[in-house]
Each structure stands twice: as C-alpha cells, then as structure tokens.
Amino acid sequence: MSTAVSRIIEDLRARGGLKGADIANIVNTSPPTVSRWSSGKASPPLRTQTVIADLRYVVERLSDFYTPDETRLWLHAAHPLLNNDRAIDLINTGRTEEVLAVIERLDAGAYL
C-alpha cells in the first residue's frame, strides 16, 4: 500500500540516491523499520515524519545541482560551511535551516 511516507522514501531513493540504511541512520532506526514504512506496513512517529519531510525538501533542492549519487555524498560529508558538520546530522537535530542556507548559497552561485 502506498502512503505519503512510502512515496517520500521512494523519492529520497530516486532523487537523493539514499538507501534504506541511509534513511535508517538519519532517523535513528533500523533498516527493517524503514522497509516497513516503505511498504506501507507501518508508519513512523510524527517527529520522524518531520525529519523525513525535511530531508526530502533538502534532497529536492540539491537535485537542482547534483546527481543522486552526488547528493548522497553531499549529505553524508562534513561541510566547511556547516562548521564541518554533516547535513544529515543537522537535519536529524532540527537544524535544517542551516543546511538550506548553504544550499541557497549554491543557488546564488556564492559557493560551488
């Protein structure tokens, strides 16, 4: 059964190059749990849904600049404009705005 969460996870895989294990690590759960969400057999808690939705928005913005594989690497790498933090860690802790600010700089051509 297709649910909103399962569609978002599929989009994260397609546009962000993210695997189930990546998503599980980002939201602090197990890959089998992500698999259940993907198949519509379960639904994550609201806080986790919020993190997944934020991640989707970031991936959507990054897809304007990078391939899915490059997007995955960008999310997992320490970034100098994020104080050498990884975007996935900031998204998980509710600091998505900081990640989006860096992406806006990409969009403006201020940092490539």
DSSP file (Angstrom, degrees, kcal/mol; ACC not computed):
  #  RESIDUE AA STRUCTURE BP1 BP2  ACC     N-H-->O    O-->H-N    N-H-->O    O-->H-N    TCO  KAPPA ALPHA  PHI   PSI    X-CA   Y-CA   Z-CA
    1    1 A M              0   0    0      0, 0.0     2,-0.5     0, 0.0     5,-0.1   0.000 360.0 360.0 360.0 132.5    0.0    0.0    0.0
    2    2 A S        +     0   0    0      4,-0.1     2,-0.3    38,-0.1    37,-0.1  -0.705 360.0 174.4 -85.7 127.3    1.3    3.4   -1.0
    3    3 A T     >  -     0   0    0     -2,-0.5     4,-2.3    35,-0.2     5,-0.2  -0.768  47.1-101.6-122.2 171.0    1.4    6.0    1.8
    4    4 A A  H  > S+     0   0    0     -2,-0.3     4,-2.1     1,-0.2     5,-0.1   0.920 124.1  48.2 -58.8 -43.6    2.7    9.5    1.9
    5    5 A V  H  > S+     0   0    0      1,-0.2     4,-2.6     2,-0.2    -1,-0.2   0.909 110.0  51.3 -65.6 -42.1    5.8    8.3    3.8
    6    6 A S  H  > S+     0   0    0      1,-0.2     4,-2.1     2,-0.2    -1,-0.2   0.884 110.4  49.5 -64.6 -36.3    6.4    5.5    1.4
    7    7 A R  H  X S+     0   0    0     -4,-2.3     4,-2.1     2,-0.2    -1,-0.2   0.893 110.7  49.9 -67.8 -39.0    6.2    7.9   -1.5
    8    8 A I  H  X S+     0   0    0     -4,-2.1     4,-2.4     2,-0.2    -2,-0.2   0.919 110.1  50.4 -64.5 -43.1    8.7   10.2    0.2
    9    9 A I  H  X S+     0   0    0     -4,-2.6     4,-1.9     1,-0.2    -2,-0.2   0.905 109.7  50.6 -62.8 -40.9   11.1    7.4    0.9
   10   10 A E  H  X S+     0   0    0     -4,-2.1     4,-2.5     1,-0.2    -1,-0.2   0.900 110.2  50.2 -62.8 -39.7   10.9    6.3   -2.8
   11   11 A D  H  X>S+     0   0    0     -4,-2.1     4,-3.1     2,-0.2     5,-0.7   0.890 107.5  53.7 -64.6 -39.5   11.7    9.9   -3.8
   12   12 A L  H  X5S+     0   0    0     -4,-2.4     6,-1.8     1,-0.2     4,-1.0   0.871 111.6  46.2 -62.3 -36.5   14.6   10.0   -1.4
   13   13 A R  H  X5S+     0   0    0     -4,-1.9     4,-0.8     4,-0.2    -2,-0.2   0.924 118.3  41.2 -69.6 -44.8   15.9    6.9   -3.1
   14   14 A A  H  <5S+     0   0    0     -4,-2.5    -2,-0.2     2,-0.2    -3,-0.2   0.949 129.6  23.8 -71.8 -50.4   15.4    8.2   -6.6
   15   15 A R  H  <5S+     0   0    0     -4,-3.1    -3,-0.2    -5,-0.2    56,-0.2   0.759 131.5  38.0 -90.8 -26.1   16.5   11.8   -6.3
   16   16 A G  H  <<S-     0   0    0     -4,-1.0    -3,-0.2    -5,-0.7    -2,-0.2   0.501  93.9-130.0-104.8  -4.3   18.8   11.5   -3.3
   17   17 A G     <  +     0   0    0     -4,-0.8     2,-0.2    -6,-0.2    -4,-0.2   0.686  53.9 156.6  65.3  16.1   20.5    8.2   -4.0
   18   18 A L        -     0   0    0     -6,-1.8    -1,-0.2    -9,-0.1     2,-0.2  -0.531  31.2-149.2 -81.7 141.2   19.7    7.3   -0.4
   19   19 A K     >  -     0   0    0     -2,-0.2     4,-2.3    -3,-0.1     3,-0.2  -0.576  32.6-101.9 -98.4 166.3   19.4    3.6    0.6
   20   20 A G  H  > S+     0   0    0      1,-0.2     4,-2.6     2,-0.2     5,-0.2   0.883 124.5  53.8 -55.5 -39.6   17.2    2.3    3.3
   21   21 A A  H  > S+     0   0    0      2,-0.2     4,-2.5     1,-0.2    -1,-0.2   0.874 106.4  52.5 -64.7 -36.8   20.2    2.0    5.6
   22   22 A D  H  > S+     0   0    0     -3,-0.2     4,-2.3     2,-0.2    -2,-0.2   0.952 111.7  45.0 -61.3 -48.9   21.0    5.7    5.0
   23   23 A I  H  X S+     0   0    0     -4,-2.3     4,-2.1     1,-0.2    -2,-0.2   0.907 112.1  52.7 -62.9 -41.7   17.5    6.8    5.9
   24   24 A A  H  <>S+     0   0    0     -4,-2.6     5,-2.6    -5,-0.2     4,-0.4   0.920 110.7  47.2 -60.0 -44.2   17.5    4.5    8.9
   25   25 A N  H ><5S+     0   0    0     -4,-2.5     3,-0.6     3,-0.2    -1,-0.2   0.884 110.3  52.8 -65.1 -38.2   20.8    6.1   10.1
   26   26 A I  H 3<5S+     0   0    0     -4,-2.3    -1,-0.2     1,-0.2    -2,-0.2   0.884 118.8  34.3 -65.9 -38.5   19.5    9.6    9.6
   27   27 A V  T 3<5S-     0   0    0     -4,-2.1    -1,-0.2    -5,-0.2    -2,-0.2   0.271 112.2-115.2-103.4  11.8   16.3    9.0   11.6
   28   28 A N  T < 5S+     0   0    0     -3,-0.6     2,-0.2    -4,-0.4    -3,-0.2   0.942  75.6 109.0  57.5  55.3   17.9    6.6   14.2
   29   29 A T  S   <S-     0   0    0     -5,-2.6    -1,-0.2    -8,-0.1    -2,-0.1  -0.782  70.4 -83.0-140.9-172.4   16.0    3.5   13.4
   30   30 A S     >  -     0   0    0     -2,-0.2     4,-1.8     1,-0.1     3,-0.5  -0.673  30.7-119.2 -98.4 153.3   16.7    0.1   11.8
   31   31 A P  H  > S+     0   0    0      0, 0.0     4,-2.4     0, 0.0     5,-0.2   0.878 114.5  56.9 -56.3 -39.2   16.7   -0.7    8.1
   32   32 A P  H  > S+     0   0    0      0, 0.0     4,-2.0     0, 0.0     5,-0.1   0.872 104.9  52.5 -61.9 -32.3   13.9   -3.2    8.5
   33   33 A T  H  > S+     0   0    0     -3,-0.5     4,-2.1     2,-0.2     5,-0.2   0.927 108.8  48.9 -66.0 -43.6   11.7   -0.4   10.1
   34   34 A V  H  X S+     0   0    0     -4,-1.8     4,-2.7     1,-0.2    -1,-0.2   0.889 108.5  55.2 -61.3 -38.8   12.4    1.8    7.0
   35   35 A S  H  X S+     0   0    0     -4,-2.4     4,-1.9     2,-0.2    -1,-0.2   0.899 106.7  49.7 -60.9 -41.2   11.4   -1.2    4.9
   36   36 A R  H  X>S+     0   0    0     -4,-2.0     5,-2.0     2,-0.2     6,-1.1   0.896 111.5  48.8 -65.2 -39.4    8.1   -1.5    6.7
   37   37 A W  H ><5S+     0   0    0     -4,-2.1     3,-0.9     1,-0.2    -2,-0.2   0.914 109.8  52.8 -64.0 -41.5    7.5    2.3    6.2
   38   38 A S  H 3<5S+     0   0    0     -4,-2.7    -2,-0.2     1,-0.3    -1,-0.2   0.856 111.3  45.3 -62.8 -35.8    8.3    1.9    2.5
   39   39 A S  H 3<5S-     0   0    0     -4,-1.9    -1,-0.3    -5,-0.2    -2,-0.2   0.515 113.7-116.7 -87.0  -4.3    5.8   -0.9    2.1
   40   40 A G  T <<5S+     0   0    0     -3,-0.9    -3,-0.2    -4,-0.6    -2,-0.1   0.604  82.5 120.3  80.7  11.7    3.1    0.9    4.0
   41   41 A K  S   <S+     0   0    0     -5,-2.0     2,-0.3    -6,-0.2    -4,-0.2   0.632  80.2  13.5 -82.9 -14.0    3.0   -1.7    6.7
   42   42 A A        -     0   0    0     -6,-1.1    -2,-0.2    -8,-0.1    -1,-0.1  -0.954  67.9-137.9-152.0 166.9    3.9    0.8    9.4
   43   43 A S        -     0   0    0     -2,-0.3     3,-0.1    -3,-0.1    -6,-0.1  -0.996  22.3-122.0-133.5 137.7    4.2    4.5    9.9
   44   44 A P        -     0   0    0      0, 0.0   -39,-0.0     0, 0.0     5,-0.0  -0.316  39.7 -89.0 -73.9 161.1    6.9    6.4   11.7
   45   45 A P     >  -     0   0    0      0, 0.0     4,-2.4     0, 0.0     3,-0.3  -0.233  44.4-102.5 -61.9 160.3    6.2    8.7   14.7
   46   46 A L  H  > S+     0   0    0      1,-0.2     4,-2.2     2,-0.2     5,-0.2   0.873 121.1  53.8 -56.9 -42.7    5.4   12.3   13.9
   47   47 A R  H  > S+     0   0    0      1,-0.2     4,-1.9     2,-0.2    -1,-0.2   0.912 111.0  47.0 -60.1 -41.3    8.8   13.6   14.8
   48   48 A T  H  > S+     0   0    0     -3,-0.3     4,-2.6     1,-0.2    -1,-0.2   0.878 108.4  54.9 -68.1 -38.1   10.4   11.1   12.5
   49   49 A Q  H  X S+     0   0    0     -4,-2.4     4,-2.4     1,-0.2    -1,-0.2   0.890 107.2  51.7 -60.1 -38.6    7.9   12.1    9.7
   50   50 A T  H  X S+     0   0    0     -4,-2.2     4,-2.5     2,-0.2    -2,-0.2   0.916 109.6  48.2 -65.0 -43.4    9.0   15.7   10.2
   51   51 A V  H  X S+     0   0    0     -4,-1.9     4,-2.7     2,-0.2    -2,-0.2   0.919 112.4  49.4 -62.7 -43.3   12.7   14.7    9.8
   52   52 A I  H  X S+     0   0    0     -4,-2.6     4,-2.3     2,-0.2    -2,-0.2   0.900 111.3  49.2 -63.3 -41.0   11.9   12.6    6.7
   53   53 A A  H  X S+     0   0    0     -4,-2.4     4,-2.0     2,-0.2    -2,-0.2   0.906 111.8  48.5 -65.8 -41.3    9.9   15.6    5.2
   54   54 A D  H  X S+     0   0    0     -4,-2.5     4,-2.3     2,-0.2    -2,-0.2   0.918 110.8  51.3 -62.5 -43.3   12.8   18.0    5.9
   55   55 A L  H  X S+     0   0    0     -4,-2.7     4,-2.7     1,-0.2    -2,-0.2   0.904 108.0  52.4 -60.4 -42.0   15.2   15.5    4.3
   56   56 A R  H  X S+     0   0    0     -4,-2.3     4,-2.7     1,-0.2    -1,-0.2   0.915 108.6  50.0 -61.2 -42.7   13.0   15.3    1.3
   57   57 A Y  H  X S+     0   0    0     -4,-2.0     4,-2.2     2,-0.2    -2,-0.2   0.917 111.7  48.1 -63.4 -42.6   13.0   19.1    0.9
   58   58 A V  H  X S+     0   0    0     -4,-2.3     4,-2.6     2,-0.2    -2,-0.2   0.930 112.9  48.3 -62.7 -45.0   16.8   19.3    1.2
   59   59 A V  H  X S+     0   0    0     -4,-2.7     4,-2.0     1,-0.2    -2,-0.2   0.899 109.1  54.0 -62.6 -40.7   17.2   16.5   -1.4
   60   60 A E  H  < S+     0   0    0     -4,-2.7     4,-0.3    -5,-0.2    -1,-0.2   0.922 111.3  45.0 -58.9 -44.6   14.7   18.2   -3.7
   61   61 A R  H >< S+     0   0    0     -4,-2.2     3,-1.3     1,-0.2     4,-0.2   0.909 112.9  50.3 -66.5 -42.7   16.8   21.4   -3.5
   62   62 A L  H >X S+     0   0    0     -4,-2.6     4,-2.4     1,-0.3     3,-2.1   0.800  96.0  70.5 -66.9 -28.1   20.1   19.5   -4.0
   63   63 A S  T 3< S+     0   0    0     -4,-2.0    -1,-0.3     1,-0.3    -2,-0.2   0.675  87.1  67.0 -66.0 -14.4   18.8   17.7   -7.0
   64   64 A D  T <4 S+     0   0    0     -3,-1.3    -1,-0.3    -4,-0.3    -2,-0.2   0.709 117.1  23.4 -71.9 -20.0   18.9   21.0   -8.9
   65   65 A F  T <4 S+     0   0    0     -3,-2.1     2,-0.3    -4,-0.2    -2,-0.2   0.674 121.3  41.8-116.9 -27.5   22.7   20.9   -8.6
   66   66 A Y  S  < S-     0   0    0     -4,-2.4    -1,-0.1     1,-0.0     0, 0.0  -0.845  71.9-112.1-130.9 157.9   23.8   17.2   -8.2
   67   67 A T     >  -     0   0    0     -2,-0.3     4,-2.7     1,-0.1     5,-0.2  -0.339  48.9 -98.0 -72.7 167.1   23.1   13.7   -9.4
   68   68 A P  H  > S+     0   0    0      0, 0.0     4,-2.4     0, 0.0     5,-0.2   0.910 126.1  49.0 -56.4 -42.7   21.5   11.3   -6.9
   69   69 A D  H  > S+     0   0    0      1,-0.2     4,-2.0     2,-0.2     5,-0.1   0.906 112.5  47.6 -64.9 -40.2   24.9    9.8   -6.0
   70   70 A E  H  > S+     0   0    0      2,-0.2     4,-2.7     1,-0.2    -1,-0.2   0.884 110.3  53.1 -66.6 -38.1   26.5   13.3   -5.6
   71   71 A T  H  X S+     0   0    0     -4,-2.7     4,-2.4     2,-0.2    -2,-0.2   0.928 107.7  51.1 -61.6 -45.5   23.5   14.3   -3.4
   72   72 A R  H  X S+     0   0    0     -4,-2.4     4,-1.6     1,-0.2    -2,-0.2   0.930 112.5  45.9 -58.1 -46.7   24.0   11.3   -1.2
   73   73 A L  H  X S+     0   0    0     -4,-2.0     4,-1.7     1,-0.2    -1,-0.2   0.911 110.3  53.8 -63.4 -42.3   27.7   12.1   -0.7
   74   74 A W  H  < S+     0   0    0     -4,-2.7    13,-0.5     1,-0.2    -1,-0.2   0.906 109.3  48.8 -58.6 -43.1   26.9   15.8   -0.1
   75   75 A L  H  < S+     0   0    0     -4,-2.4    13,-1.9     1,-0.2    14,-0.3   0.847 116.2  42.4 -65.6 -34.8   24.5   14.8    2.7
   76   76 A H  H  < S+     0   0    0     -4,-1.6     2,-0.2    -5,-0.2    -1,-0.2   0.631  97.8  89.6 -89.3 -15.4   27.0   12.5    4.3
   77   77 A A  S  < S-     0   0    0     -4,-1.7    10,-0.6    -3,-0.2     2,-0.2  -0.546  83.6-109.2 -87.7 147.3   30.1   14.6    4.1
   78   78 A A  E     -A   86   0A   0     -2,-0.2     8,-0.2     8,-0.2     7,-0.1  -0.549  38.9-150.6 -66.6 136.3   31.4   17.1    6.6
   79   79 A H  E > > -A   85   0A   0      6,-2.3     5,-2.2    -2,-0.2     3,-1.8  -0.947  15.9-144.1-120.3 130.0   30.9   20.5    5.1
   80   80 A P  G > 5S+     0   0    0      0, 0.0     3,-1.1     0, 0.0    -1,-0.1   0.835 103.1  54.9 -61.0 -32.5   33.0   23.6    5.8
   81   81 A L  G 3 5S+     0   0    0      1,-0.3    21,-0.0     2,-0.1    -3,-0.0   0.530 105.9  53.7 -79.6  -3.0   30.0   25.9    5.6
   82   82 A L  G X 5S-     0   0    0     -3,-1.8     3,-1.6     3,-0.2    -1,-0.3  -0.082 128.6 -95.9-113.9  30.9   28.2   23.8    8.2
   83   83 A N  T < 5S-     0   0    0     -3,-1.1    -2,-0.1     1,-0.3     3,-0.1   0.858  78.7 -60.3  56.5  37.4   31.1   24.1   10.7
   84   84 A N  T 3 <S+     0   0    0     -5,-2.2    -1,-0.3     1,-0.2     2,-0.2   0.682 106.2 134.6  61.9  21.2   32.4   20.7    9.4
   85   85 A D  E <   -A   79   0A   0     -3,-1.6    -6,-2.3    -6,-0.6     2,-0.4  -0.556  60.1-109.9 -87.4 162.7   29.1   19.0   10.4
   86   86 A R  E >>  -A   78   0A   0     -8,-0.2     4,-1.8    -2,-0.2     3,-0.5  -0.757  17.4-130.5 -92.1 141.6   27.3   16.7    8.2
   87   87 A A  H 3> S+     0   0    0    -10,-0.6     4,-2.7   -13,-0.5     5,-0.2   0.875 107.0  58.2 -57.8 -38.9   24.0   17.8    6.7
   88   88 A I  H 3> S+     0   0    0    -13,-1.9     4,-2.0     1,-0.2    -1,-0.2   0.861 105.4  49.8 -63.5 -34.0   22.2   14.6    7.8
   89   89 A D  H <> S+     0   0    0     -3,-0.5     4,-1.4   -14,-0.3    -1,-0.2   0.901 111.5  48.0 -70.3 -40.1   23.2   15.2   11.4
   90   90 A L  H  <>S+     0   0    0     -4,-1.8     5,-3.2     2,-0.2     6,-0.2   0.911 111.3  50.4 -66.2 -41.4   21.8   18.8   11.3
   91   91 A I  H ><5S+     0   0    0     -4,-2.7     3,-1.5     1,-0.2     5,-0.3   0.923 109.0  52.6 -61.7 -43.2   18.6   17.7    9.7
   92   92 A N  H 3<5S+     0   0    0     -4,-2.0    -1,-0.2     1,-0.3    -2,-0.2   0.820 109.5  48.9 -63.2 -31.2   18.1   15.0   12.3
   93   93 A T  T 3<5S-     0   0    0     -4,-1.4    -1,-0.3    -3,-0.1    -2,-0.2   0.226 122.8-100.9 -96.8  15.6   18.5   17.5   15.1
   94   94 A G  T < 5S+     0   0    0     -3,-1.5     3,-0.3     1,-0.1    -3,-0.2   0.715  89.6 119.6  80.0  20.1   16.1   20.0   13.7
   95   95 A R    >>< +     0   0    0     -5,-3.2     3,-1.1     1,-0.2     4,-0.9  -0.151  22.6 131.2-109.8  37.7   18.7   22.4   12.2
   96   96 A T  H 3>  +     0   0    0     -5,-0.3     4,-2.7     1,-0.3     3,-0.2   0.807  62.0  69.1 -59.9 -32.0   17.5   22.0    8.6
   97   97 A E  H 3> S+     0   0    0     -3,-0.3     4,-2.0     1,-0.2    -1,-0.3   0.861  96.2  53.6 -57.9 -36.3   17.5   25.8    8.1
   98   98 A E  H <> S+     0   0    0     -3,-1.1     4,-1.3     2,-0.2    -1,-0.2   0.895 109.9  47.3 -65.6 -39.5   21.3   25.8    8.4
   99   99 A V  H  X S+     0   0    0     -4,-0.9     4,-2.0    -3,-0.2     3,-0.3   0.924 111.4  50.7 -66.1 -44.8   21.6   23.2    5.6
  100  100 A L  H  X S+     0   0    0     -4,-2.7     4,-2.4     1,-0.2    -2,-0.2   0.841 103.9  59.0 -64.3 -32.8   19.1   25.2    3.4
  101  101 A A  H  X S+     0   0    0     -4,-2.0     4,-1.4    -5,-0.2    -1,-0.2   0.892 106.7  47.5 -63.2 -38.5   21.1   28.4    3.9
  102  102 A V  H  X S+     0   0    0     -4,-1.3     4,-1.7    -3,-0.3    -2,-0.2   0.900 110.8  51.4 -67.6 -40.3   24.1   26.6    2.4
  103  103 A I  H  X S+     0   0    0     -4,-2.0     4,-2.5     1,-0.2    -2,-0.2   0.878 105.6  55.5 -65.2 -36.7   22.0   25.4   -0.5
  104  104 A E  H  X S+     0   0    0     -4,-2.4     4,-2.1     1,-0.2    -1,-0.2   0.873 104.9  53.4 -62.8 -35.2   20.7   28.9   -1.1
  105  105 A R  H  X>S+     0   0    0     -4,-1.4     5,-2.3     2,-0.2     6,-0.9   0.889 108.0  50.4 -65.1 -38.0   24.4   30.0   -1.4
  106  106 A L  H ><5S+     0   0    0     -4,-1.7     3,-1.0     1,-0.2    -2,-0.2   0.930 110.2  50.1 -60.2 -45.5   24.8   27.3   -4.0
  107  107 A D  H 3<5S+     0   0    0     -4,-2.5    -2,-0.2     1,-0.3    -1,-0.2   0.855 110.7  48.8 -63.7 -36.0   21.7   28.6   -5.8
  108  108 A A  H 3<5S-     0   0    0     -4,-2.1    -1,-0.3    -5,-0.2    -2,-0.2   0.539 113.2-119.1 -81.5  -6.2   23.0   32.1   -5.8
  109  109 A G  T <<5S+     0   0    0     -3,-1.0    -3,-0.2    -4,-0.6     3,-0.2   0.649  78.9 125.1  78.5  14.3   26.4   31.0   -7.1
  110  110 A A  S   <S+     0   0    0     -5,-2.3     2,-0.3     1,-0.3    -4,-0.2   0.743  77.4  21.0 -79.6 -22.8   28.2   32.2   -4.0
  111  111 A Y              0   0    0     -6,-0.9    -1,-0.3    -9,-0.1    -2,-0.2  -0.948 360.0 360.0-148.5 123.8   29.8   28.8   -3.2
  112  112 A L              0   0    0     -2,-0.3    -1,-0.1    -3,-0.2    -6,-0.0   0.311 360.0 360.0-125.7 360.0   30.4   25.9   -5.6
